[in-house]
Structure formats: structure tokens, C-alpha cells
Amino acid sequence: MTLEALLISFESAAELLGISRSLLYQMHADGRLGVRIHKLGRRSLLNRRELERWVNASMPPRHIWAKMQENCQNE
């Protein structure tokens, strides 16, 4: 049985997306990355499943993604 990490680093997330880590940080800084950041100590991590859902939803910017997630929870 292979375990898949629930929280992944920016480096792993960038690799999954096929982009550089610096571009992913830039996307986070300017609001294009919709996925929430989880702080664990000094580390910034992303929820792998949320990242996958975000990509499948055509990667909306943070403010739209947050509303989409809120609507899903209210239904």
C-alpha cells in the first residue's frame, strides 16, 4: 500500500503542476493561487486534494475559489 501525502510542500506542488516553485510563490502572492496555505511550524504546505480540485475547476483566482468552497459547504 502506497501512502499519498495529504499536505505537500510548495516544491512538490509546483512539480505536480509542472511549474517552477518561484512561479507558484508568485501566484500565491498575487492571488492567482486559490488553494489555502497551511502553516506547520515554519513550513507552508498545501492540501494535495484541494490542489487537485482547484486544477479541475480551471484554477480560479483565490477570491473566486474561496466563494466556490463556501458555496459547496453551504449546500
Summary of the structure (lengths in Angstrom):
residues: 75
radius of gyration: 12.5
end to end distance: 34.1
largest distance: 38.5
contacts: 168
relative contact order: 0.18
helix: 52%
strand: 16%
